[in-house]
């Protein structure tokens, strides 16, 4: 009976730490954020609305004059941003991709000057500059767009063409005085919304139907990141990339072990949600493509995951059986003594 009481005390304090203390500590170090949202319009408006709510709470808790003034300014900034982002996405909602024309989109792609930076290798068009020259000119190597229509959300692509800084969530880094390397699309003289829809549909029409996890990673991430465990290095020159980003983008080989699957889901979907002010852009992947990227990162950094998870139940089963046998042995040996 004494042993059972000791076991009960151990279980109680273990549960207290695991259920009470640990989640609280985690919430302080990693505040809760909403799950990944693959509707860019809804996700951006919800995020901006949440920032306003937070600013209002800070203002309500402010006591001295300095804190009050700071909180009021932040609330004003956040409200302006909410209005701005809502207006932007209302404008993007007018772009009807169902009416896009791929043939016209191919012409628009050429006429808009997209080929001045981007390649379409699947269509026999290489990028005008090699990666080293491109990263020296832009800071980062522009992506080949052969697979863009398959891995990126169509609405995101439309927003990206219309205003890259807003779509990529990088307005804190790029503005009118420091424009994004990819210029805004001002139209070709006709209906700008129709022209954008045509380009997006064209990119979707030439995109491959199936891509491996590695191919999605290379298209979505390799411009900035390396994955040395898989023999993959960044396409861009590190010297220019570091200057462009403000810091050197990390090698992602062990990212799954250091951050975890859930964090990467949110971060890739909306970096600002987890690390406000980061220079990493919103990637704009579809849910399926993002899962492929994370799966590939997981393959590189946690190759033993399946083996480890399969071994877990066996170890627990062994410990349970061993505990039962040890208890029965103790009872048998000490029965006469007691």
Order of alpha helices (4+ residues) and beta strands (2+ residues): alpha-alpha-alpha-alpha-alpha-alpha-alpha-alpha-alpha-alpha-alpha-alpha-alpha-alpha-alpha-alpha-alpha
